[in-house]
Amino acid sequence: MSAVNTTGTRKRTLGDVVASLRQPKVAVMLALGFSSGLPFFLSGNTLGYWLRDEGTTLATIGFLSWVGLAYSLKFLWAPVIDRVDAPVFGRLGRRRGWMIVSQLFVAAGLIALSAIGLKAGLATVGILAVVVAFSSSTQDIVVDAWRIEAAADSDELGLLSAAYQLGYRFAIIVTDALILIAANHFGWRISYAAMAALMAVGVSASFVAMEPLRANKVFASQAEAPLWTARGFFDAVIGPFREFFRVYGALALLMLAMISFYRLPEFMMGPMANPYYHDLGLSKDAVGAVRASIGLVASLVGIAAGGFSALRFGYFKTLIAGLIIQSLVIANFATLAYVGPDIRVFGAVMAADNFGIGFAGVALVTYMSSLTSIGYTATQYALLSSTYTYVGKLSKGFSGVMVERLAAGRTLLDGYALFFIGCGLLGVPALILCIVLARATRQPERAPAETR
């Protein structure tokens, strides 16, 4: 089974796809993508900037980034999201109910960070960051399931995936750029309170969204047993993984390995990006302005290019191109260590980075979405999206230590430069695995049929 049924349907024309842009669910997907992207940096990279402003060491910032492991472990509670209605809001539907519950908890965690600030101590900050990350990852589970189940065919899946990435990138611009300008003029606590208010975008979209019907039909046809029974537990927890390996066989392991290394360069460099700008001497206003202007345009172009490439050239060619571009643009951050806080060079580096990350993001999301099965959408996609964070989330905790070690006997900026070049080289294992996987399949790329 797959998320997309192409059996017996004609191939969509470009006009059909463009016409699909007017569908309400595309606008809903944009808003849900924004809501999914909003908390991501607020419990990670942007929080690291706040911590660095207060004099926190690089090693501590790196270790605190481990709160993001919640995104790597979400497959553990995804079966509950697939099989149990949400508390209080369950009457709205299984997907919509869990969206709203998770979004409200994200907002509550951000409000608490705003109210308490850093003076409560790193332990308290870490606990609140975990609450935000756990709630955010739960939101990701259900939004991803909704995106896949709401798509009528493979082209629409690509369209909704691109809309999701677009909304997500807008949120990143807000939480990785505009918030810096706000923090510089109004303070970090007020800025975090504003981010909590913006979660209303996702809550509103969840109320407006239509509950996907295809998954409900599959659930009904399975005559699912209660989760607390032996059969219900097996169907919810073991069933999705058994189905995934049944469909893809030995290739499933190769797929999971490639996915797990795909975003390693980006994850590894993430916690050190904002401290790097701080130590370079770039102002928060300058960083925010460049990200919100040049960075935003480059992101949009990268997302569009990734979506077009996936549709025109197929998943694997797009994945390979994304890996190469991603590795090069991340290594390119080393340039700033030698030219200093030159705003023109910084703008060029940021433009390249945003294009590359946008392109690679669409490539990976579209590919992973094509691998899921209706009835197990939330759990299987949680498995895949967790897989691509395992290695990166664990490794990035040591990023601060690595910069400090590389700077030993050198300047701090030299240490940063070597670190970013090393991050770029981390894309090589995924590139090799992707090429091997492409050759192992050697079949026309298309969305899998509803039944195999």
Summary of the structure (lengths in Angstrom):
residues: 452
radius of gyration: 21.2
end to end distance: 6.3
largest distance: 65.8
contacts: 1689
relative contact order: 0.16
helix: 80%
strand: 0%
